[in-house]
Amino acid sequence: PDLTGREKFGLGNVKYNISRIHVTAVELPNASISLLPGSEIKLMIGNASLTIDMNWNIRTWMFKDSGRGTVHISKVFVTAIFSTPLDNTGPTSISLTSCRTTSGDIDIKLNGKT
């Protein structure tokens, strides 16, 4: 979905819109799944990266500008624990028990005028 909002900076408001958000690359070089005691599953992803392309525009009382942008997020680490009931009384369900995510670097490039 598009991201639209308004932020107050200094003497005025800045309206922004980020649209046409597309994930263009995902790398998961170190990923593993393991079973834990009971009915839990542990997912670990290490040193992952993600690249997103988008359109952007901003407007203030003084100026407006728009263009294309790229966001590259790297050194992403995720640890997630899922649980699933062991009974056979209904459809299988999976619940997220815990999740921890960190990212190391974020590189944002904005180019003017779409």
N, C-alpha and C positions, 0 to 999 in steps of 0.2 A: 504493500500500500504506500501511497504518497505520504510524505511528512510535511505538515504545514503548521506554522506557528508564528508567535510574536514574542520578541524579547525586548526588554527595556535596557538601553545602553546610553549612558550620559544624558544628553539633552532630548532624546527621542526614542521612538520605537523602531525596531527592525522587524519587518515581516519577511518570512522566508518560506520557500516551497522547494522540496526535494522530490522529484518525480522520475518515472521510468527507471526505477531501481532494478538493476539486473546483477545477479551473481555471475561473474564471468569465469572464475577459477576457484577451485577448492583443492587443497593438497592436504592429505592425511598420511604423512610418511611413517608415523609411529602410532599405530592403533592396536589395542588388544581388548579382548573380552574374556573375563574369567568368572567362574562360579564361586560364590561365597557360601559359607555354612547357612543352612536354612533354605530359604527360597529367594536368595538375592543374586543379582548379576552386576558385576562391576565392569564399566566401560572406561577405558583410559585412552586419551588421544594426546599425543605429544608433538610439539613443534609443528603444529598445523598452520596453514595460511589460507587467506580468503581475499579475493579481489572483487570489488563492486564498482560498476559504472552507473552513472546517474546524470540527470539534468538538474540544475539548480537555478534559483533566482532569488534575489533579495530586493527589498524596496524600503527606503527611508524617506523622510520628508525632503532630503536633499538630492538623492539620486536613486537610480535603480540599475541593476546589472543582472546578467544571466549567463549561463554557459553549460559546459559539460564538466564532469568531475570523475575522478577515480580515487577510491579508497582501497589501500592495501594493508591488511592486518596480518602480522606475522608473529611467530613465537607464541602461538595460542596453545594453552594446555587445558584439558578438560578431564575431570574425574566425575563420573556419575554412577550412582547406585540405584538400581531398579529392583523392585520386589514383585513377586507374582505368587498368588495363593496356590497351595499344593492340592486343594480339594478338586474333585471332578463334578461339582454341583452346577456349573454353568459355563458360559464362555470364558476363555482364558483372558485375564486382564493383567496389565502391567502398570505399576505405579512408580513414579520417580520419588525415591526416598531422600536423596541428597544430590547436590550438584555443586561443583566448584570449578570456576573458569578464571583463567588469567591470560592476559595478552601482553606481549613485550613491546612491540613496535606498531605504530599506526602512521602511515604515510598518506597524506591527503594532497591531491593535485587538483586545482581548479583552473579551468580554461575559460576565458571570457567569450561571450556571444555564441549562442548555439547556431 
